[in-house]
Every structure is written in C-alpha cells, then in structure tokens.
C-alpha cells in the first residue's frame, strides 16, 4: 500500500496526517468536529463531525441555548 502524499508540500506518510479538535465544544466538553490536516503545511484533507444522539434522535447542540 502506498503512503499518502500531501498535494501542497509533498510530505508523505500516514504519520504526517494529524487531526485537531474544534474549539467549539458540546456541553460535555467534547469537540463538535475534528479537522484532518497535514502536519507540515496545514493542507486540510477533511472535516469529521461528532454525532450526538438524544432520546428523540439526532440533536444539534447550539452554544448559548439550553
């Protein structure tokens, strides 16, 4: 299997792809999403959301609302 290569800086290897949690957090202090990016140059590969399931199905928790 070939190692992934960053299209911006050319760094290669799965260890160069890192994820950073969002500053926005749920009431339980869990990040809303994670950003997968190149450790060297910051090229963004994707954003992965955190799913929140409540009693009545999926819920969106908006900061400042209760």
Secondary structure, DSSP 4 states (H G I P E B T S, - for coil): -PPPB-TTT--BSGGGEEEEE-S-B-TTS-BSEEEEEETTT--EEEEEEPP-EETTEE----TT--
